[in-house]
Amino acid sequence: MEIVCPILARPTSGFEIVMRRDQWELVRCRETGFVFLSNPPVYNQLKSEFAWEKTYEAERKRRQESEPTVHAASQLAKKLKYRINPRRNRIADMALRFSASNANEPIRLLDIGCGSGRLMLELCQRFERRGATAVPFGIEVSEQLAVESSEIVSPLGGAIVKNHAVGGCRHLKGQGQKFDLVMMSCFLEHEAQPLELLRSLHALLAKNGSIVIKVPNYACWNRHIRGARWCGYRFPDHVNYFTPRTLRMLAQGAGFSRFHQSWFDRNPVNDNMYCVLQK
């Protein structure tokens, strides 16, 4: 059977099966070491059948029923973190730190898989407190979430493209758009064509622009300890499972020469990792 590795964007010379759940098959490319779904859902299914808001709720119920104690402890930990530091948003902090400031021009930001638009709104408010103006744009495949985010960004002068990520980037490129800041918070793991997406974003990024990424860390200790019960496994909407190494490989293949990721950004005790890409 011929399987295309998303990092290579061509059939891999060899692969091994990592896991099967229902009809979904997780494999590892022997050339790159990258782990991904060999049979991801098509884009049209992501609009409704496998829309994020539906799969998230289904997975929450599955975990609650299969491991009620672990699920309850996880929810309690999240609430405690929020109470201790309700303003903490690491990807927003990184976006502010790496954004190129120009007092004479508004910051043009793009959120891929923008959901209900809350991250864009928070960033615009943070930029405003710094005396800067941000104009938010988003791409969202879910019809329901695209409507919700449109209600947030329209008053701020921005717009939402209702499309999958690659198609939305093509639309924005056709309009001659350029962006100073791109966010992909918990999105790249959902994209069946990650190399094509990053190449499209490379073309949309302004000269001194930055892309801020958050994805599950397949190399984290919790994945090794929990095995098939790791919280990062979500079928079928998580199609890519990145390690720091494979994420860097993908970025380099897309033409990005600068890959910022500190040890803290890839801390193995954290289920997630972060990085910033620049031209």
N, C-alpha and C positions, 0 to 999 in steps of 0.2 A: 504493500500500500504506500502511495506517495503522500507525504505530509510536508507542508510548507512551514518552515521556521519563520516566525514573524521578524526576528532580528536579521536573518539573511534575506528575507523576501524571496526565497526560492526553496525548492524541495531540499530537505536535509538528506544527507547521505546515510543517516542512521538515527534511530530514536528508540527509546524504551518507554514502556507504559509505567506511569507512576501510580495511578489510581483510576478507578472507575466508580461512578455514582450514577445510578439510573442509566440514562442513555449517554451520559457525558464521559469523555475519555481524556485524562490528563497525561501528557507525555513529556519527555525530556529529550531535547536535541543533543545528540552526541558530539556535534561540531562545536556548539556554543555553550552547552550546559543549560540552556534556557528551558524553563518549564511552562507549558501552555496547554490550552484545550485544543485538541486536534479537530474537533467538530463544533466550533462556537456557533451560537445562533446568528442568523442573518440580521441585517440592520432593521428591516421592516418589523421583525419580532420585538425589537427593543422599544418600538413606539408604544406598544400596548401590552402584548402577551408577556414580555419579560421586562417591562418598564421597571426602573429602579424602585419606585415606591411600592410596587407589588412584590418584587423578589425580596426586598428588605423585610417586609412584614412576614412573608412566608418563611424566611430563614429565621427570623426572631422566634416565631412560634415553634419551628422545628427544634431549635436549641433549648427553648424553654421546656418542651416536653421530654427531650432526650436527656438533658442534664439540668434539671431544675435548680440544684444547689449552685452549680458553677454559674449558671445564667444569673441567678439572684445576686451572687457575689460580684459578678461583673457589672451589673446595673448599679449596685451600691457604690462600687469604686468610682464609676463615672460621676455619680451625684456628689460624692465627696470631693473629687477633683474640681468640679464646678463651684462648689461652695467655698473651697479654699482659694481658688483663683478664677472667679467668673469671667474675667476679661482675657484669659489666656486663649490665644489662637495662634499656634506656631506658624502656620502657613501665611497668615496675615502679617505676622511679625517679620517673616523673611521677605515677603513681598515689599514691605515698606523699606527694609534695609537695602535691598538690591535695586530699588526703583531709581531710575535716572531722573533727577529733578530739573525742571526748567520753569523758572518763575513766570516766563512769558507765555507758556503754552500749557494747556490742560494735559494731564496724564491720561493717555488712552489705554484702558485696560480691557482685557478679554478673558472671560472665564469659560473654559471648556467643560461641558457637562455642568452647567451653572445651577441646575436644580431649581429651587424656589427663589434664588437670587440673594440669599442672605449674606454670602461671602462678599459679593460685589457691594452691597449696601454698607457692610461694615468697613470695607476698604475705603469707600468714598467718604464715609464719616471720619475715618482716621486721617485721610489726606486733608480733609477740611480743617481738622484741628491743628494741622501743621501749616495751615495757610496755603494749601495747594488745592487745585480743582482736578477732579477725576471724572472722565466720561466712560461709563461702563457699557460693554457689549458682552453678549453671551451666546453660546451655542448649546442647544438642548434638544435631544431627540424625543423625550417624553412630551406628549401633547399637553397633558395636564400641567406639568411643571413649567413648560414654556409659557403658558398663559400666566401663571403665578409670577414668574420672574419678569415678564413684560410689564406688569403693573408696578414693579419696583423701579426698573431702569428707565422707562419712558419719561417720567418727570425729570430725570437727571440728564436727559439729552441722548441717552443710549438706545440700544435696540437689541432684540433677541432674534437669532436665526433659528427657526425650527427645522432642524436637520441633524443628521449624524455628524460627527466631528469632522471627518475628511470632506464631506460635502459642504458643510458650513464654512470651512476654510476656503474652499474653492469659490464660494459665493462672495466672501469678503475680499479675496484677492481680485476677483473680477470687478469689484467696486474701487480698487486701488487703495484699500485700507492698509494702515501700518499701526502697530501697537508697541507701546513702551513696556508693557507688563502683561504677561500671560500667566494665568493660574490653572493648574490641573490638580485639584484636591480630590484624591480618591477617585480618579477618573481613568488614568492610563491602564490600569488593570482591567478595565472594561473594553478597551479598544482592540478589535480584531486586526487592525492594520496600524500598529504603533509606529512603524518606521515611516510609512507614508504620511501619517499625521505629523510627526516631528519634522519631516522635510517640508510639509506645507506650512508649519508654524515658523520654520526658519525663514521662509520667504515673506511671511507677514510681520516678522519682528523688526522693529526699528534698529538702527545701527548699535545703539547702546542699551538695547532692550534686554529683558530677562524673562525666563520661563521658570516658575516655581512649581515644583512637583512634590506630591505626597502620594505614596503607594504602600501597600502592605510589603513587609520585608520577609521574603521567603527564607532568608538566612537567619532569622531570629531564633533565639534559644527556645522560645515557647513553641514554635513549629516543630522543633526536634523532640521536645518533651511530650507535646500533646498528640503528635502524629496526625492521623486522619481527622481528629476532633479539633484541630487548630481553628481558631476563629477566622483566619484569613481565607479559608476555603469557602467559597460561595459559588454554587453551580446553578445556572450556567452563566451568570453575568460577570464573574471574575474569570476572564479568559487568559490573563497573563500573570505569572508569578515571578516577580523580579527579585534578584539579589543585587547588592551594590555593584558587583562585577558586571552582570548582564544589563543593568540599567545604564552603566557607563558605555558598554559596547553599543547599545542602541543609540545613545546620544551621539557617539562618534560616527556611527554609520549614517546618521542624519545630517552630518556636517557641522556639529557644534564643537568648537575647539576648546571651550572652557566649561568644565564640569566642577561645580563647587559642592562638596559634601564632606563635612567634618566628621570626626568620630561620633560626636553627639548626634549628628543627623542620621547615622546608621547604627546607633546604639543597639546591640543585640538583645537587650532586655526589653526593647520596645517592639511591638508587633508591626509598627509602621516605620518608614524611613522617608527622608526628605532630600532634595537636591535642587540646585539652581543651574540652569543652562544659559550660556551666552555664546554669541557668535565668535 
